[in-house]
Amino acid sequence: MDASDVASALDELRRALGPQTGGDWTVRAGDLDWSCRETAAHIAHDLLAYAAQLAGGADHGYLPLDLTVRETATPDEILRIIDAAGALLITQLRAAGPETRAWHWGPTDPSGFAALGVNEIVLHTYDITQGLGTGWCPPPAACAAVLARLFPDHPAGDPVRALLWCTGRIALPDLPRRTSWTLRAAVD
């Protein structure tokens, strides 16, 4: 995965959430304990963190930084913050060589950070749209790419349902809903 995959996921987020900015973003985001607003801020936080890891060459842990989205930020402004954080990640992914490594529970290459970014975007967009009641589902191609890179032991079948199962959002026939999971972004 690469910067273009993150850009495509951000486009999908804008299509799904842009028309919903007038809704009530204080409701729970799907089954999460966060509101839609908090979940959107979390997307921005993680995209910024991934960009910072790559830019800073962090090799032993996460850099001690956090993104704070002001309480007064509207849903439209939070989407702009996500765009900004996503643009920073895209820039870092384009600048990083294939040999670049930064920490995410071990040395992770740029494709791992791209997959992490896409995973955050599509899953939490799904959570937010569940809370807002829009019925949106992540794109199958993005889900398949995330599964291949981060969840090598994923179940066969529909990649959307497989990713939702891998991340504890749904049960599958013969597979109960997960309560914990591990992403495998590290390469070495």
Disulfide bonds with the S-S distance in Angstrom:
none
